[in-house]
């Protein structure tokens, strides 16, 4: 089973939990993805998959401009791992496949 598809993850923040929709796909041997939160959609930067682990970073502008690095692990239709937002400490992330 691959990471391809739509996933909804929850990221706890000081401003409350943020729900983010991930759209991940492989096409012609190339991995790509986007993350949508509210009205902002951003592309994955340098995504890589090794086994059941996916890594990428993304730049957001809301609620503040920063780069977030993700390391998530897939177990069937669930994701868990860490997000490292800018200079803030890493936080636990969890989610599941929605399509």
C-alpha positions in Angstrom: 0.0 0.0 0.0 1.3 3.4 -0.9 0.9 7.0 0.4 -1.1 7.9 -2.7 -4.4 9.5 -1.9 -6.0 12.1 0.4 -5.2 12.1 4.1 -6.5 14.3 6.9 -4.0 15.1 9.7 -4.3 16.9 12.9 -1.6 19.2 14.1 -1.9 20.6 17.7 -0.7 24.2 18.0 -0.9 27.0 20.6 -3.7 28.4 18.4 -5.7 25.1 18.7 -5.7 22.0 16.6 -5.2 22.5 12.9 -6.7 20.1 10.4 -4.7 19.7 7.2 -5.7 17.8 4.1 -2.8 16.2 2.3 -3.0 15.1 -1.3 -0.1 12.7 -2.2 0.6 11.0 -5.5 3.3 9.2 -7.5 3.2 9.9 -11.2 5.8 8.7 -13.7 8.0 7.7 -10.8 7.8 11.1 -9.2 6.4 11.8 -5.7 4.4 15.0 -5.2 1.9 16.4 -2.8 0.1 19.4 -1.5 -1.2 20.4 2.0 -4.4 22.4 2.4 -5.4 24.2 5.6 -8.2 26.7 5.4 -7.8 28.7 2.2 -4.1 28.0 1.8 -2.7 25.2 -0.3 1.1 24.7 -0.5 3.2 22.2 -2.4 5.5 19.6 -0.7 9.1 20.5 -1.0 11.6 17.7 -1.6 9.2 14.8 -0.7 10.8 11.3 -0.2 9.4 7.9 0.7 11.4 5.1 2.2 9.3 2.1 3.1 6.5 3.3 5.4 8.1 6.7 6.0 7.5 9.9 4.2 9.5 13.1 4.6 8.9 16.6 3.2 8.9 20.3 4.1 6.5 23.0 3.2 6.3 26.8 3.5 3.2 28.3 5.0 2.1 31.9 5.5 -0.7 31.4 8.0 -0.9 31.9 10.9 2.7 33.1 10.4 5.3 32.6 7.7 7.5 29.6 8.3 8.8 26.3 7.0 7.6 23.1 8.5 9.4 19.8 8.2 7.4 16.6 8.4 8.4 13.0 9.1 5.3 10.7 9.1 4.9 6.9 9.2 2.1 5.0 7.6 0.4 2.0 9.2 -2.3 0.8 6.9 -4.6 3.8 6.6 -3.2 5.9 9.5 -0.3 8.3 9.7 1.7 9.4 12.8 4.9 11.2 13.3 6.4 14.6 13.9 6.2 18.1 12.4 9.0 20.6 13.1 7.6 24.2 12.6 10.4 26.7 12.1 12.3 27.3 15.4 9.5 25.8 17.5 9.9 22.4 19.1 8.6 19.3 17.2 5.0 18.3 17.7 3.2 15.0 17.3 1.0 14.6 14.2 -1.7 12.0 13.5 -4.2 11.3 10.8 -5.9 8.9 8.5 -6.7 8.3 4.9 -9.9 9.9 3.6 -9.7 8.7 0.0 
